[in-house]
Amino acid sequence: MRLLVANHPYVDGNKRTALNTVELFYLLNGYHFAYEDESVRTILKEFAIQEQAVNIENVIEYCRTHAVPED
């Protein structure tokens, strides 16, 4: 997620691509990424604007707590 947003590989849609990639990763591994829209947008914006200031441990914990096993 971080690299897709911070490195800006596309002209437009970097944050959307990163979020969709994370969702697909969880889906392929039997989980649903039940994120909160505002929280994940804040994380993505921070990666895009000031990558070094983002606490990676907090992002990892956020992703862990919002990964719900598929039925």
N, C-alpha and C positions, 0 to 999 in steps of 0.2 A: 504494500500500500504506500509506504513512505517513498520508495523510489519512483513509482509511477507518478506521484504528485509532485515531488520535489525536483525531479529531473526534467519535467515538462516535455515529454517525448512528442506530444501532439500540440497542434496550434490551439485546439479547443477540446474540452472534454476530459482533461486529465483526472480530475477528481471523480467524475462519474465513472470513468474506466476503472479507476482504482477501487471504488466501492463495489462495482459489479464483479471485479476480479475476486475480491474478498468473499462476496456472497457465493460465487461459483466454487471457490476453493472449499468453503464450508459445506456446500451442498454435495460436492463430490466425495467428501469425507463423512457424510452422514449427519450433518448438522445444518441447522437453520440459523443464520445470523440475524437475530432479532434486535437490531440496533434502534436507538432513539434518534430520530431525524436531526434534532438540533445538536445533540452531543457529537454525532459522527461528522456533521458538517463543520463543527468547530475544530475537530481533530484534523480534518482534511485541509481546512483553511490555514491552520497553523503549520502543517507540513509544507504548504505552498508558499507561505509568506516567510516563515522563520523556522526552517527545519531543525536547526541546532537547538532551539529553545524548547522543543517538544520532549517531554519526559517519556521515553520509549517504554519504560516499565509500566507507566499508567495506561498507555495505549494497549499494551499486551494484556493487562488486567481487564481493561474494558472489553476487549475482544473475547477473552475467556469467559467473562461473566454473561456475555450476550450470545454465546454459542449454545443453542438449544438442540439436543439430540432429536433427529427426525423419528417419527413414529413408524 
